[in-house]
Amino acid sequence: MILRDIERSTRQQLDEIELDRFKWAVGQAYDRVPFYKERFDTVGLRPHHIKSLEDIKHVPFTTKNDLRNNYPFGMLAVAMDDVVRIHASSGTTGKSIVTGYTHNDIQMWSEVMARSLASAGIHRGDVLQNAYDYGLFTGGLGVHYGAEMLGAAVIPLSGGNTQKQLLFMQDFGSTALTCTPSYALFLIETAKEMGMERSALRLRVGLFGAEPWTEGMRQEIEERLGIDALDIYGLCEIIGPGVSVECLEGKNGLHVYEDHFLPEVIDTQTLLPVVPGEKGELVITTLTKEAMPLIRYRTGDITALHIDPCVCGRTMVRMEKVMGRTDDMLIIRGMNVFPSQIESIILRIDGLEPYYQLIVDKKGPLDTLEVQIEVNAQMPFDNIRMLEVLEAKIAEQIEDHLDVKAQVTLLPPRVIDRGEDGKMVRVIDRRKKR
Ligand code: DLL
């Protein structure tokens, strides 16, 4: 199959494709988006200056703020007549990020999503339960179009209606599940409450993304559902889900679809590219997108790129599981902490659920961190002494691993808000309000 051929190209073949497409994308942006013409003119860059992939370092970055400043349609490179779809991020702060798609963009997106599903071992004949939200969020429709292109039978359930989801999962014999990792946990919890046995389900594989999740969370979901749980990454600015995905064989980093998205990782201080394997901020250039090409877009996501071969035979570069966003990184008394680091610690301890929230505040001049975690239903919540001992143990582990003092508060099951769109809110930073 052609799709698989390109995924096994040699590095040189990939570089050639990427250079051709990179030149095209820079030209499109320069010729058709006034923002880019002005930005490139300021640094004296013309599209014909791009001779090699190395020349990318002379090209200015694009940021989320640039998109906000051009809200809603200022970044479009085509007339509205050629736009067939508009998506937007929920935008909890400031203006939403808006993105448009031409017919070809939708085709390309469907293709990378079909490839993503195939990379998870999903095929024609599978019954795919799609519990990503349908709407402005790209999860629902992105997976949907990919599943149809692949030929799997997609059930467009969207998020919510959890008991019904589970009944359909059982009655329709769903073999694949797509949703956020937190929603997967919620499904597991609800199935348990409904007395639904794992053996009543035919699920084999799940493709989870849209928020950071750790290896510990993967293990939890895999064990409780008896499936392979794989990571899928993307963002609406670039296309939606399908920028990169793990393969079933390797389960060790997400292959970036380099024929459409050119990835770099930069040091957030120097803004220079880091060496492969080193962590930094992911920057992506769209190589084929027509409606809204983005050149060196700073995603804000922290990861590292790996170029060593993967057992699956795909040659495309792999990115590590995203550990969080640059703006999720908390600085607590001078120490850097990502919610995902706390998650890794929590999930190693018996009796806890992966439902937690970090509450950051200030007492006088000092930052304080409270970690609230739900315990599981088996934990005797009236045994105060036992809870205190456990809280102290968790605090000790957090301090050992992250060098940060935390007050740990255990909560009964089901009290932490599960979040909208299936994405959980992990951090409440009260320092920002003051
Ligand atoms: O979350 C697209 C998506 C839908 C991806 C379904 C995967 C599955 P946005 O709402 O624009 O798009 O949010 C994008 O979510 O910059 C990351 O910070 C985060 N994110 C997305 N996927 C992952 C992942 C969709 N696998 C923002 N791991 C991105 C960690 C992720 N964070």
Residues whose N, C-alpha, C, O or C-beta is under 5 A from the ligand:
A	BS01	DLL	S89 T138 G139 F208 G209 A210 E211 P212 W213 D231 I232 Y233 G234 L235 C236 E237 G240 P241 T299 D301 V322 R325
